[in-house]
Structure formats: C-alpha cells, structure tokens
Amino acid sequence: MDIKKILEQHKIWLSSGGEAGNQADLSGANLSGANLSNANLSNADLSGANLSNANLSNANLSNADLSGANLSNANLSNADLSNADLSNADLSNANLSNADLRGAYLAQAILPNSTFIIFGEKYFISICGYCVRAGCQCHSVNEWRQFSKRDIFDMDGKNSLKFYPRLLDIIDFYCGKGERPEWLKERNND
C-alpha cells in the first residue's frame, strides 16, 4: 500500500468535490506507527484501521469514519476530529491534547484516562488531562483560571462572560478545585 499516493489522490478528491482523484479507503489498514502528522484524512474511511502508535498530530480527521479503529497510544494532539465517527474506537493512552472533538460520535469508545466529554452545556466541553476545550477555545486549566474579564469577553461576548463561572465549576469538579480570578470574585460580592 502506497500511503503517500493514497493521500495525494484523496487530496485531489477533496479539492475537486469528488470529481477527480479517489476518496481514501483505509478501512482495516495496518498503519501502526505511521507518521500521518498534518495529513488531510477528512471524510476518509479508516474504520477498523490499526493506527496504534501513529503520529496524527495536526491531522484533519473531520467527518472521518474511525469506527472500531485502534488509536491506542496515537498522537492526536491538535487533530481535528470534529464530527468523526469514533464509535467502538480504542483511544486508550492516546494524546488528545488540543484535539477538536466537537460533534464526534463516541459511543462505546475507549477514552484515555482523565478524558471527559461533557454534553448539555452551552458550549462543547472536553477535558483531556489538564487541557480544557470549551467551544473553539482550548487552554490549560491554569490558563482558564487566570483569564481577565476582557479575555473572556473577547471569546464570545456576553455569552462567554455569563458561562465562565459555570465552566470554572466544571473544571473544579473534574480537575480539582482551584482559584478564580479576582474580577470574578468581586462580581460575586456585588
């Protein structure tokens, strides 16, 4: 299997809207340990693929079918997994720091320890170790706890200001209680 040729054809397929090239079909492929960093595998069929120990950092896997894939010990840092099908995928010990999991289907997926996906809030929230994504913003726990009122406002205006205390409550619950910015403490004393 010539992975480079498959990716080139997939890139053509994506840019032509399916008129040229070929959609990547890597279902069941053994890509264990492969370096696929920065690869565009969006809309690709990777169902049942072995991607254990693969480097998928900064890869575009949006809308990809990764159902039943083995992603154990894979590096998925900064990967776009939005709307990907990760049902029954093994993500044990995978690095998901800064990964975008918005809209990902995670039924029966095995997630790394200290990884939480929180549904039902105003913004999509995922916690991977000490990296917290709320909506499109991804920062460390400590960064979230130190933002100024202007920083939070610049994220999504009054909506983010209103939600910020709730986000800190969620962070406290999953990552341990921590400090809150002075401006927020002052607001609560009014």
Disulfide bonds with the S-S distance in Angstrom:
none
